[in-house]
Amino acid sequence: MADLSVNIAGVEFKNPIIAASGTIGFGHEYSEFYPLEELGGISCKGITLKERLGNPPPRIAETPSGMLNAVGLQNPGVEHFIENDLPWLREQNTVIIANVAGSTQEDYCKMAERLSDTDIDMVELNISCPNVKEGGVQFGTSCESVGAITKAVRKYCQKPLIVKLSPNVSDIASIAKAAEAEGADALSLINTLTGMRIDINTRRPIIRNITGGMSGPAVFPVAVRMVWQVANAVDIPIIGMGGITTWKDAVEMLMAGADALQIGTALFTDPYSPVKIRQGLNDYLDRNGMRSVTELTGTVITG
């Protein structure tokens, strides 16, 4: 059996499969299917400084080979997470990543400081959510804004800091380099692509928010391309995500340059998908005589 362990910014993962933020909640429901220690880690539901009710419904729309969502970061707030969810999560024997979002730079800094006093393993800076009117993606669409928010949060964050990048930009590599230059320990990408659906009978957008974040298998080639571009631009670890559904997708994303993977929308159609992907990845390594999953990272041949 191959060694599936990976090290991301000094944090040891027993395998590279991480449940993506916004899809696994805080893990309670999925623990009814299998022990969460089967996963390398969990990136928890995005949390904000105070409780958020999210956007009004409808908040979900189907698309060919994917979905749109505009949930709007509904969550109970950072203090509720620390007091009620984190103690249970710490018993699950997996890496815990706190995904944080905010309306202002001060919000992000306060949460990073507060979470640094807890026993989470890493902080994932969500500056790429397209479904909120303030904060979120407004911090993630230029080198200047990405650099500024990363630099500000770095001063307060005592945990390894992952910066989650938006695909809704013209030059993902330059933005990745800006985050690296200002103190990011790792990068995760891609977040959702902005999309829209219209009800042809009412002529109104299906989602109340009008636009939403598109995820699922349809975005996978875009994610692979962007991970490859970023891997050729930075020296820090990359957590690849975006439409990964099968173990073959996982292998492909690793070859593009990812050091670890997040599985998101696939969880909605098959809660067991991360476990299946992990097993398929292990079988592939064994068949190809590879001793470690790290042997796959960045091995795509483009010349």
N, C-alpha and C positions, 0 to 999 in steps of 0.2 A: 504494500500500500504506500502510495506516494505521500510525501510530507506536504500537507496543505497549509501549513502555518505561514503567516506573513507578518511583517513588522511595518507598521505605518506610523511614522513620526515617534518612534520609541514605544509604541503600544503594540503588544503581542496579540494577534488574532489567531485562534486555533484553525480557522479556515478563512478564505477571502470573501465569503458570502455574507453580506450585510443586508438586513431588511431596510428599505428606504423610508425616509421620513414622509409622513403623510399617508402611508399605506398600511402600516402596522400599528398605528396608534401608540399606546404604551405597552403593547405586547400581551395584554391580558387575554383578549379573545383568541389569539393564535396559540397561546399556551394550551388551549384545549385540544389542539390537533397534535402537537408534539412538544417535547421539552425545548425551550428556547436555547438551551445550551448546544443544540444541533447547529445553531447559527454562529458565524464568526462574531457578529455584532448586531446591534439594533440602533438605527438612527431614529430617535423618538419623534413623535408628532411635533411639528414646529410649535414652540412656545414663545409667548410674548410676556412683557413685564406684568401686564394685567390681563384678566380674563377677556377673551374675545368671543362674541357670538357668531362671527363669520358673516358671510353674505346671505341675503335672502334667497330662498329657492325660487325656481329650479336652479340647482348648482352642478348638475351632471348632465352630459349629453354624450351619446355614443357617436363614434366616427368609424369609418372603415379601418379595421386593424388597430383600434385604439379608443381613446375616450378624451373628452374635454371635462375639466373640473374647474370650478370657481368657488371652492368651499370658503376661501377667504381666511385661512388660518384660525378657524374655530379651535379654541383651547382653553383650559382652565386657569392659565397663568403660571408663572414660574414658581411662586410659593406653594401653590397646590401641588405642582409636579414634585417639588422637593419633599414636601411633607407626606404626600399620599402615594405617589407612584414610584419614586426612586427607591424607597426601602424594599419594596417588592421586587423591583427590577434587579437590585443588587444580589438577590438570592438566586437569580437565574443562570449564573455562571456563564455569562457572555459579556462582551464589551458593550458598554453603554455610551452612546453618543447623544449629547443634548443639542438639538437643532434649535437655533434661536433666530427670531425675527423681530423687527421693531419699526416704529414710525419715524424715529429720530436716531441720530448717532448716539445720543445720551442713553436711549433705551438699550441699545446693544451693549454699551459699556457697562451699564448697571447690571444687566443680566450676566455678562461675562464675569464680572467681579463676584456676584452672588454665587454663581455656579462653581467658581474656583474654590469656594469654601466647602464644597460637597465632594462626594466620592464618585462622581461621574468620571469617565475615562477621557473623553474628548468633547470639544465644542465644535459644532458645525455652524458656520456663520451663513445664514440664509439671506443672501442679498440678491436673490434671483426669482422670488415668487412674483408671478405676473398678475395675481388675482386680488391685490389689495390696492386701494387708491393712494395710500401714503406708505412710504417705506418700501420694503421689499426690493423689487427690481430697480427702483430709482437709484439705488446705491450700486447697482451692478452692471451698468451699461456703458461706462467709460473708464479708461485707465485711471483718470484722476479721481473719480468717485470711489472706485474699487480700492485704489491705493490709500485714499484718505480714511475710509471706514476700517480697512484692515489695520492700518497704523494706529488708529484710535483704540480699537478693541484690543490689539496686542498689548497695550500698556496695562490693561486690567485683567487680561486672561492668563491665568497661571496653568491652564491645561493646554495640551496640544490643540492647535487651532486649524480646523479645516475650513476653507472658504469654498462655498458652493456657487458655481458659476452659471450664468444665464446663457442660453444659446441664442438669445434674441439680440445679437450684436454682430458687427461687421468683421471684427478681428479678435477672435477668442484667444489667440496666442499672446497678443500684446496685453490683454486684460489679465491673463494668467500670470504673465511676468510681473505685472504691477502688484498683484497680490503677493507673489513670492518675495518681491523686493521689500515689501513693507511688513514681512514677518509671518506670513502664512506657513504653517508646518506641512500642510497637504492641501490638495484641491479635490473637489468632487464635481463631476459634470457628466451629463448635462441635466439642468432642470427642464421644466416643460417648455415647449414652444407655444407661443401665443396663437390661438385659433378661434374660430367662430362658426356657429351653425345657425341656420334660419329655418323656421317653420314656414313652409311654402303656402300653407293654408291661411295662417294668420299674418304672414309677412313680418313676424316679430322674431327677434333672436330667441333661440330655445333656452339659453341661459339668461337668467335675470341680470347678471352682471355684464351682459352682452358678449364679452370675450372670456375665454378660459384658457387654461394650460393644457396642451395636448400631450398625451403620453401613450405608451403602448408600443407594440411591434413596429408601427409605421414610422416611428422616429429613430429606430435603431441605426440605420445607415448614417444619419446626421450625427448621432452620438459617437459612432465609431470614428468618423472623420474628424470630429472636434477633439476627441481624446488623442488621436494620433498627432494632430497639430500641436496640442498642448504638450504632449510627451516629448516632442522635438524642440520645445521652447524652454522648459523648466527642468530643474534638477530635484524637485521635491516630489514625494509620492502622489499618485493620482488614483482616486476612487472613481471608476467608470460606471455610468448608469445611463439609462435611456432605452427602454424597449427590450431589455434582456429577458428572454422568455424560456430559452432552452440552454442546455449545457454547451451546445455548439455556439450559441451567441456569447456565452461566457468565455469560451476559448478565443473567439474572434476579438472580443474586447480586450482581453489580456494581451493578445498579440499586437494590438494597436498601441499598447503602452500602459494599460491600467495595471496597478499593483494590487488592487482589490476591487470588488464589485458591489453595487447596490441593486437589489431586486425590488421593484415597486409594483407597477400595475398588474404584473403577472400574478401577484398574490390575490387579486380580486377574483380571478377566474379559477385559480388553483392554489389554495393555501399551502399546499405541500411543495410548490414550485422551487423554493430555495433549497430544500432538502434534496429534491430530484436533481437540481442543477449541480449541487455539491457532489453528489454521487456520480453523475455523468462526467464531471470534470475529473474526478479521481480515476475513473475507468479509462478515460482518454490518456491521462498521464501514464498509467500502468501499461496500456497497449503500446505506447510510444517510448517506453523505457526511460521515462523522466522520473527523477527521484524527488523533485520539488516543483511546486506550482510556480515558483519564482523563475524557473527556467523558461516559462512561456512569455513573460512580460517583455514587450517591445521587440518581438522576434519577427514581425512582418518584414518581408523582403520587398522593397519598392524600387530597387535599382536594376 
